[in-house]
Amino acid sequence: MKRFLLICLIVCSVFVYGFSKENSGEQVQKIGVSLPTQRMERWERDGLYFQELLENAGYSVDLKFAEDDVQTQINQLQTMIEENCRVLVITPVNAYALCEVLETAKEKDIKVISYERLIMNTDAVSYFVTFSNYRTGAIQAEYLIKQLNIKKRSKKKPVYMEFFTGDIRDPNVEDYFNGAMDVLNPYIKKGIIVCRSNQTTIEECEIEEWSREVACFRMLNLIWKYKYSPTKNKLDAVLCSNDSTAAGVTDALFLIDFKPEEFPLITGQDCNILNVKNIIDGTQSMSILKDPLILVSKICEIADEIIKGKNPKVNEKETYDNGAVIVPGYLCDPIYVTKENYKKLLIDTNFYTPEDLQ
């Protein structure tokens, strides 16, 4: 909380003064925030950040969670539009399902900021704010290459690996997966990395709704079908695109009675509390830290500038083609957390307290 309050003060000092001067005596402007679900720790945390930062800046906030239901999100957005939110911040449940409702937003000159997942096939999206998702996958793959000494291996001594990604309705899945596979494919083609299941496409590795339970079930099937064990058919690594899928893989290994020291390397993303505990315990190897407060702070800044009639600054103007327009973007770089550096990156920065991770 110390870190959160400190950054609140820093961020608010940038634009609250301007807001209070320019809008003194005027009607409070409303900003709508639509997030996919409250059931995942990271989205609940992000919602808290949005609420605090925007309210501290003097805005009214309509925060809604769609609980992974497309129609619920559409209905919530319709209500936000009818209530004249000046800006909509949206992480879509289904990136391809919001064209019609956002056309209504465009007609009312309501600006849309796509957060973390790019909304597709509509010109109603004004900005996209995210971490580099391609780099996220690449960093996970580079970590495995380094830890398994893959560059010095040969076909005679291969590494055995399986792959898990997320829900293909999420356009980030392609970036995560391609980022990782572009790094790993040269070694797969040479036979240095072997996937016994031969499931190496996004569709084959998909985990619907990023579900921990679905990931666990798929991992159990792989273990049973390909006879993975600590002593016979060894599994060296499981590349998981995020922490919920990593938790499902970990669950499956525990069910088959793998001991922590027998676990393969497992990647993740989001640094959820459970997964950081697993990293500390040695049952997950790493997780990508994409500090949501950095993104949320940037979105609050952009929303504030939009409402004040300014042109927000972006650092990416060519990459994000949503099928209708090139969406201006703001990209931040992720880093990864391991057992060796989690105290420095998570405890010392007050991202978590020591008590959170007990």
C-alpha positions as CSV (number, residue, x, y, z in Angstrom):
1,M,0.0,0.0,0.0
2,K,2.9,2.4,0.6
3,R,3.9,2.0,-3.0
4,F,0.4,2.5,-4.2
5,L,-0.2,5.7,-2.2
6,L,3.2,7.1,-3.2
7,I,2.5,6.6,-6.9
8,C,-1.0,8.0,-6.5
9,L,0.6,11.2,-5.2
10,I,3.1,11.3,-8.0
11,V,0.5,10.6,-10.7
12,C,-2.1,12.9,-9.3
13,S,0.4,15.7,-8.9
14,V,0.9,15.6,-12.7
15,F,-2.7,16.3,-13.6
16,V,-5.0,16.9,-10.6
17,Y,-3.9,20.5,-10.3
18,G,-4.7,21.1,-13.9
19,F,-8.0,19.3,-13.6
20,S,-9.1,21.2,-10.5
21,K,-8.3,24.6,-12.1
22,E,-9.9,24.0,-15.4
23,N,-13.0,22.2,-14.1
24,S,-13.7,24.0,-10.9
25,G,-17.4,24.6,-10.6
26,E,-18.1,22.3,-13.6
27,Q,-20.1,19.1,-13.6
28,V,-17.9,16.1,-12.6
29,Q,-16.9,14.1,-15.8
30,K,-17.5,10.4,-15.8
31,I,-15.1,7.7,-17.1
32,G,-16.3,4.1,-17.7
33,V,-13.9,1.2,-17.0
34,S,-14.9,-2.2,-18.3
35,L,-12.8,-5.1,-17.2
36,P,-13.2,-8.8,-18.1
37,T,-13.6,-10.5,-14.7
38,Q,-13.2,-10.0,-10.9
39,R,-12.4,-13.7,-10.5
40,M,-8.8,-13.1,-11.6
41,E,-6.6,-11.3,-9.1
42,R,-4.9,-9.0,-11.6
43,W,-8.2,-7.6,-13.0
44,E,-9.5,-7.0,-9.5
45,R,-6.3,-5.2,-8.6
46,D,-6.4,-3.1,-11.8
47,G,-9.9,-2.1,-11.0
48,L,-8.8,-0.8,-7.6
49,Y,-6.0,1.2,-9.2
50,F,-8.4,2.8,-11.8
51,Q,-10.9,3.7,-9.1
52,E,-8.4,5.3,-6.8
53,L,-6.4,7.2,-9.4
54,L,-9.3,8.6,-11.4
55,E,-11.3,9.5,-8.3
56,N,-8.3,11.2,-6.8
57,A,-8.1,13.2,-10.1
58,G,-11.6,14.4,-9.6
59,Y,-13.5,12.1,-12.0
60,S,-16.5,10.0,-11.4
61,V,-15.7,6.3,-12.2
62,D,-18.2,3.7,-13.4
63,L,-16.2,0.4,-12.9
64,K,-17.7,-2.8,-14.1
65,F,-16.6,-6.4,-14.4
66,A,-18.1,-8.6,-17.1
67,E,-17.2,-12.0,-15.4
68,D,-16.0,-13.3,-18.8
69,D,-19.5,-13.0,-20.4
70,V,-19.6,-11.1,-23.7
71,Q,-23.2,-10.0,-23.5
72,T,-22.8,-8.8,-20.0
73,Q,-19.9,-6.6,-21.1
74,I,-21.9,-5.2,-24.0
75,N,-24.8,-4.4,-21.7
76,Q,-22.5,-2.7,-19.3
77,L,-21.0,-0.6,-22.0
78,Q,-24.4,0.4,-23.4
79,T,-25.3,1.7,-19.9
80,M,-22.0,3.6,-19.7
81,I,-22.7,5.2,-23.1
82,E,-26.3,6.1,-22.2
83,E,-24.9,7.7,-19.0
84,N,-22.6,9.9,-21.1
85,C,-19.2,8.7,-19.9
86,R,-16.7,10.9,-21.6
87,V,-14.1,8.1,-22.0
88,L,-14.4,4.3,-22.0
89,V,-11.5,2.2,-20.8
90,I,-12.1,-1.4,-22.0
91,T,-10.4,-4.8,-21.7
92,P,-12.6,-6.9,-23.9
93,V,-13.9,-10.4,-23.0
94,N,-14.1,-11.0,-26.7
95,A,-12.0,-8.6,-28.8
96,Y,-14.2,-9.1,-31.9
97,A,-17.6,-8.7,-30.3
98,L,-17.8,-4.9,-29.5
99,C,-18.1,-3.3,-32.9
100,E,-21.8,-2.5,-32.7
101,V,-21.9,-1.1,-29.2
102,L,-18.8,1.0,-29.8
103,E,-20.3,2.4,-33.0
104,T,-22.8,4.0,-30.6
105,A,-20.0,5.4,-28.5
106,K,-18.4,6.9,-31.6
107,E,-21.6,8.6,-32.6
108,K,-21.7,10.3,-29.2
109,D,-18.0,11.3,-29.6
110,I,-17.0,9.1,-26.6
111,K,-13.3,8.1,-26.8
112,V,-12.3,4.5,-26.3
113,I,-9.0,3.4,-24.8
114,S,-8.3,-0.3,-25.3
115,Y,-6.4,-1.7,-22.3
116,E,-4.1,-4.7,-22.5
117,R,-6.3,-6.5,-25.2
118,L,-6.7,-4.7,-28.5
119,I,-10.4,-4.3,-29.6
120,M,-10.7,-5.5,-33.1
121,N,-12.5,-4.6,-36.3
122,T,-13.8,-1.1,-35.3
123,D,-12.5,2.4,-35.9
124,A,-14.1,3.5,-32.6
125,V,-10.9,2.7,-30.7
126,S,-8.7,5.8,-30.1
127,Y,-5.8,4.4,-28.2
128,F,-4.3,1.1,-27.1
129,V,-2.2,0.9,-23.9
130,T,-0.3,-2.3,-23.1
131,F,3.0,-3.9,-22.4
132,S,4.9,-5.4,-25.3
133,N,3.1,-8.8,-25.5
134,Y,5.4,-10.1,-28.1
135,R,8.4,-9.4,-25.8
136,T,6.5,-11.1,-23.0
137,G,6.5,-14.4,-24.9
138,A,10.1,-13.9,-26.1
139,I,11.3,-13.2,-22.6
140,Q,9.7,-16.4,-21.3
141,A,11.4,-18.4,-24.1
142,E,14.7,-16.7,-23.6
143,Y,14.6,-17.6,-19.9
144,L,14.1,-21.3,-20.8
145,I,16.9,-21.3,-23.3
146,K,19.3,-19.8,-20.7
147,Q,18.2,-22.0,-17.8
148,L,18.3,-25.3,-19.9
149,N,21.5,-24.3,-21.6
150,I,19.8,-25.0,-24.9
151,K,22.3,-23.1,-27.1
152,K,25.0,-25.7,-26.1
153,R,22.8,-28.8,-26.6
154,S,22.4,-31.0,-29.6
155,K,19.9,-33.4,-31.0
156,K,21.6,-36.2,-29.1
157,K,20.7,-34.5,-25.8
158,P,17.4,-32.7,-26.4
159,V,15.1,-30.7,-24.1
160,Y,11.5,-32.0,-23.7
161,M,8.9,-29.2,-23.6
162,E,5.2,-28.7,-23.7
163,F,3.2,-25.4,-24.5
164,F,0.2,-23.8,-23.0
165,T,-1.3,-20.5,-24.1
166,G,-4.6,-18.7,-23.4
167,D,-8.1,-18.1,-24.9
168,I,-7.8,-17.4,-28.6
169,R,-10.6,-14.8,-28.3
170,D,-7.9,-12.7,-26.6
171,P,-5.8,-11.1,-29.4
172,N,-2.8,-10.9,-27.1
173,V,-2.5,-14.7,-27.2
174,E,-1.1,-14.6,-30.7
175,D,1.5,-12.0,-29.6
176,Y,2.5,-14.0,-26.5
177,F,2.7,-17.3,-28.4
178,N,4.4,-16.0,-31.5
179,G,6.9,-14.1,-29.3
180,A,7.9,-17.3,-27.6
181,M,7.8,-19.6,-30.6
182,D,9.8,-17.3,-32.8
183,V,12.6,-17.8,-30.2
184,L,12.1,-21.5,-29.8
185,N,11.2,-22.7,-33.3
186,P,14.8,-22.8,-34.6
187,Y,15.6,-25.3,-31.8
188,I,12.4,-27.3,-32.4
189,K,13.3,-27.6,-36.1
190,K,16.8,-28.9,-35.2
191,G,15.4,-31.5,-32.8
192,I,17.1,-29.8,-29.8
193,I,13.7,-29.0,-28.3
194,V,11.3,-31.9,-28.5
195,C,7.5,-31.7,-27.9
196,R,6.3,-35.2,-27.5
197,S,2.7,-34.3,-28.0
198,N,3.6,-32.3,-31.2
199,Q,1.0,-29.7,-30.1
200,T,2.8,-26.5,-31.0
201,T,0.1,-24.4,-32.6
202,I,-2.0,-21.7,-30.9
203,E,-5.1,-23.8,-31.5
204,E,-3.6,-27.0,-30.1
205,C,-2.2,-25.2,-27.0
206,E,-5.3,-23.0,-26.3
207,I,-6.7,-22.9,-22.7
208,E,-10.2,-21.5,-22.9
209,E,-10.9,-18.5,-20.6
210,W,-7.3,-18.9,-19.4
211,S,-8.8,-21.4,-17.0
212,R,-6.6,-23.0,-14.3
213,E,-8.9,-26.1,-14.3
214,V,-8.7,-26.5,-18.1
215,A,-5.0,-26.2,-18.0
216,C,-4.8,-28.8,-15.2
217,F,-7.0,-31.2,-17.2
218,R,-4.9,-30.8,-20.3
219,M,-1.6,-31.3,-18.4
220,L,-3.0,-34.5,-16.8
221,N,-3.9,-35.8,-20.3
222,L,-0.4,-35.0,-21.6
223,I,1.2,-36.8,-18.6
224,W,-0.9,-39.9,-19.0
225,K,-0.7,-40.1,-22.8
226,Y,3.1,-39.4,-23.1
227,K,4.1,-41.1,-19.8
228,Y,5.9,-38.1,-18.4
229,S,7.6,-38.8,-15.1
230,P,10.6,-37.7,-13.1
231,T,12.5,-40.8,-13.9
232,K,11.4,-42.1,-17.4
233,N,10.0,-39.7,-19.9
234,K,11.4,-36.5,-18.4
235,L,9.6,-33.2,-19.0
236,D,12.1,-30.3,-18.8
237,A,9.9,-27.3,-19.3
238,V,6.3,-26.2,-19.7
239,L,6.0,-22.8,-21.4
240,C,2.8,-21.2,-20.0
241,S,1.6,-17.8,-21.2
242,N,0.2,-16.7,-17.9
243,D,-0.1,-17.5,-14.2
244,S,-3.5,-19.2,-14.2
245,T,-2.4,-21.7,-16.8
246,A,0.9,-22.2,-14.9
247,A,-1.1,-22.9,-11.7
248,G,-3.1,-25.5,-13.6
249,V,0.0,-27.2,-14.8
250,T,1.4,-27.2,-11.2
251,D,-1.9,-28.7,-9.9
252,A,-1.6,-31.5,-12.3
253,L,2.0,-32.3,-11.4
254,F,1.1,-32.4,-7.7
255,L,-1.8,-34.8,-8.5
256,I,0.7,-37.1,-10.2
257,D,2.9,-36.9,-7.1
258,F,5.8,-35.0,-8.6
259,K,8.0,-33.6,-5.8
260,P,8.9,-29.9,-6.1
261,E,12.5,-30.7,-6.9
262,E,11.2,-32.9,-9.8
263,F,9.1,-30.2,-11.4
264,P,9.9,-29.0,-14.9
265,L,10.7,-25.3,-15.4
266,I,7.3,-23.5,-15.7
267,T,6.9,-20.0,-17.0
268,G,4.1,-17.5,-16.2
269,Q,2.8,-14.0,-16.3
270,D,1.1,-11.5,-13.9
271,C,3.0,-12.3,-10.6
272,N,-0.2,-13.4,-8.9
273,I,0.2,-14.1,-5.2
274,L,-0.3,-17.9,-5.5
275,N,2.2,-18.0,-8.3
276,V,4.8,-16.0,-6.5
277,K,4.4,-18.4,-3.6
278,N,5.0,-21.2,-6.0
279,I,8.1,-19.5,-7.3
280,I,9.4,-19.2,-3.7
281,D,8.5,-22.9,-3.1
282,G,10.2,-24.0,-6.4
283,T,7.2,-25.2,-8.2
284,Q,7.1,-22.4,-10.7
285,S,10.2,-21.0,-12.2
286,M,9.4,-17.4,-13.2
287,S,6.6,-15.0,-13.9
288,I,6.5,-11.9,-16.1
289,L,5.9,-8.7,-14.1
290,K,3.7,-6.3,-16.0
291,D,3.1,-3.8,-13.2
292,P,-0.5,-2.7,-13.8
293,L,0.0,0.5,-11.9
294,I,2.3,1.7,-14.7
295,L,-0.3,1.1,-17.3
296,V,-3.2,2.4,-15.3
297,S,-1.3,5.6,-14.5
298,K,-0.7,6.1,-18.3
299,I,-4.3,5.5,-19.1
300,C,-5.4,7.9,-16.5
301,E,-3.1,10.5,-18.0
302,I,-4.4,9.8,-21.5
303,A,-8.0,10.0,-20.3
304,D,-7.4,13.3,-18.6
305,E,-5.7,14.8,-21.7
306,I,-8.6,13.6,-23.9
307,I,-11.2,15.3,-21.6
308,K,-9.1,18.5,-21.6
309,G,-9.0,18.5,-25.4
310,K,-5.2,17.7,-25.6
311,N,-3.5,15.2,-27.9
312,P,-2.0,12.3,-25.7
313,K,1.5,11.2,-26.5
314,V,2.1,7.7,-27.8
315,N,5.2,5.7,-28.6
316,E,3.8,3.3,-31.2
317,K,2.0,4.4,-34.4
318,E,2.3,1.5,-36.8
319,T,2.1,-1.9,-35.1
320,Y,-1.5,-2.2,-33.9
321,D,-3.8,-2.8,-36.9
322,N,-7.2,-4.0,-35.5
323,G,-8.6,-4.8,-38.9
324,A,-10.3,-1.4,-39.3
325,V,-7.6,1.2,-38.3
326,I,-4.1,1.4,-37.1
327,V,-4.6,2.2,-33.4
328,P,-2.0,4.5,-31.7
329,G,-0.4,2.7,-28.8
330,Y,1.7,3.2,-25.7
331,L,4.0,0.3,-24.9
332,C,5.8,-0.5,-21.7
333,D,8.5,-3.2,-21.3
334,P,7.9,-6.2,-19.0
335,I,10.5,-7.8,-16.7
336,Y,10.6,-11.3,-15.1
337,V,10.5,-12.4,-11.5
338,T,12.3,-15.4,-10.1
339,K,13.1,-16.9,-6.7
340,E,16.4,-15.0,-6.8
341,N,15.0,-11.5,-7.5
342,Y,11.4,-11.5,-6.1
343,K,12.3,-9.6,-2.9
344,K,13.9,-6.8,-4.9
345,L,11.2,-6.6,-7.5
346,L,8.1,-7.3,-5.4
347,I,8.8,-6.7,-1.7
348,D,11.3,-3.8,-1.8
349,T,8.9,-1.9,-4.1
350,N,5.9,-2.7,-1.9
351,F,4.1,-4.5,-4.8
352,Y,3.5,-7.1,-2.1
353,T,4.2,-7.2,1.6
354,P,6.1,-10.1,3.2
355,E,2.8,-11.1,4.8
356,D,1.1,-11.4,1.4
357,L,3.5,-14.1,0.4
358,Q,3.4,-16.2,3.6
